[in-house]
Amino acid sequence: MKLVFATNNPNKLEEVRLLLPKKFALLSLKDIGCLQDIPETAPTLEGNAILKAEYVNEHFGYPIFADDTGLLVEALNGAPGVFSARYAGEHKNADDNMDKILSELKGTDNRKARFVTVIALKTKDELHLFKGEVRGYIEQERKGSGGFGYDPIFRPEGYSKTFAEMSTSSKNQISHRGLALRKLQAYLHAVTGI
């Protein structure tokens, strides 16, 4: 079964490919010829995931799922949230984003944060949402060279390593995206038998 994941981020695509059964032919936006930058103008993660999924389904006709992920830092009143990818500017640079958070938290004891992923699955007639969340802490400095995005500064609750210090398979077992994808997978299995 062909299923489109609304991303052109190769790291995200690979992470998702490892989590979904091989019976799903996972396509990226590039694979279907969708090269436009889909606006993420909603005020919530759910809203942005829905915008992307509905846009691609309407214009390209494929069953699609889209995600939006945010890092919500307690001491920053939930920022960066929906602005996680572009927290330090529209150039969407992960190093700059991490630098900004580390700078804003300098001298702050409250390092609590949570990662949230919302997946919107859009088929011809239906829309379904799946959510994954992991609580943790922002480290004082980057640790590890794996993963992507904020992984070097986020340490999940109950663990001594950041996401960037974990193997991909270990991270996928507990990550926000992994949790949301398992819910998506369970739904797809229930309706398709795959």
N, C-alpha and C positions, 0 to 999 in steps of 0.2 A: 504494500500500500504506500503510495506517495504521500508524503506529508511535508509541508513547508514550515521551516522555522524562520521567523522574521528577524534574521540577523545577517550582517556581513562581518561580524566579529569572529575571526577564525578560532580564537580561544574558546569562546562560548559554544560555537558549533561543535568543536571537538569534544568538549565536556558533555554536551547533550548526546552526541553520537555514542559515547561510551555508556550512557545510561538507558537509552532506548533499545528495545530488541532489534536485531539486525533485519527482521522481517519488514520493518518500516524503512522505506527509501527516503532518507532525510535530505531535503533540498534546502539550500540557502536562498536568500533573495537574489543573489548574483546568478545562481543556477536557473532561476525562472525569468531572468532578464529584468528584474525590478532594481533599477540602479538609482532611483530617486531617494532622497533623504526624507523619510516619512516623519512629519512633524509630531513631536511629543509635547502637546500643548495642554494636556489635562493637568489638574492640580493634584492628582493622586496616581499612585503606581497602577492601580486597577484601571483607571481611566486611560493611561498611556498604553497599557497592554491591549486594551480593547480597541483603541484608535488604530494601532498598527495592524492588528488581526483583521479588523473590518476593512481597512484600506486595501490590503493585499487580496483578501477574499473577493472583494467587490471588483477590483481591477484585473485580477489574474485568474480567479475562479477556483483556486486550489483550496482544499482543506488546510488550514494553517493554524499554528500557534505562535503567539508572540509573548515575550516576557518583558516586564520592567522590574528592575531591581534597584533597591535603595539601601544605603547605609544610614541608619538613624542614630545619632549620637545624643545621649540624654543631656549632657551638659551644654549642648548646642541647640536645645529645644527641638530636637528631631532633625536638625540639618545634618548632612546635605539633602536627605530624602529624595524627592523626585529630581533634584538637581545633581545627583551623585556623579554622573558621568561628566558634567561640565561645571563642577563646583568652583574650580579655579579659572573658568573661562570657557568660551565656546570651542577652543581648540581641543578640548577633551583629553588632556594629558594626565595620565594616572599619577606620575611623579609629582606634578604640580598640585593635584588634588590632595595627595597624601601630605605634602608639605604644608598645605593650608590648614588641614585638620590638626596636624601635630603642632603647628604654631598656635592655633586657636586654643588648644588644650594645655599649652605650656603652663605649668604651675597649678593645674587643676587635678584634684584627687579623684573626682568622679570620672572614671574612664568607661562607664557602662555604655554599650552600644548594641544595636541589633541589625542584622541583615534581613531584609524581607524581599522575596521574589513573588510576583504575581504572574501567573500564566493565563492568558486568554486563548481558548481554543474556539475557532470559528469554522463551522461547516456551513453548508448552503443554508440550512434552516435554524441552526442552533448556535448558542454562545454559552460556553462554560468557563468558570474561573477556578483556578487551583492556586493555593497559597502555601508558601514555605517560609518559616522564620527560624532564625538561630540567634540566640542571645550570646553576648560575649563582651570583650573589652578592647579598647584601643591601646596598643602598646606605646611606650615612650619613643620608640624608634623602629625602623623597618627591620624585619627579621625574615630570612628565607628568600629564595630566588624563584620559587615555583608560583603557579597560579597567575593571576592578573588582577588589575584594578586595585582595590584596597586590601587584597589578601596579605601583603607583608605587614600590615599594621593591625589586622583583626585577629584576635585570639578567642576562639569559641569557649564558652563557659564549660568548666570541667576538664579543660585540656591545657597542656603546658606549651603547645606549639601554635604558631599562627597558621592560617590556611596556606601561606606561602612556604611553610616548613614541612607541610604534610605531602604525602604522595597524592596524586590525583584521585586514586581509588579511595583513599582514606577520607579525603576532603568530600568526595561525592557522597559518601555514606551519611555525613552529618550536615552538609551545607544546605542553605536556604533553597538554592536551585535544585539540589538533589531531592529534597523533600517535596517540593512542588512538582518536579518531574515524575516522582513515583506516584503521586496522586493522579497526574495526567495519564501515566502508563496504565494504572489500575482501571481508569475510566475507559481508555481505548481498548483494553483487553475485554472489559465487560461488554462493549458494544460490537467489537469486531472478532473477538475470539483469538486475536493475535497476542 
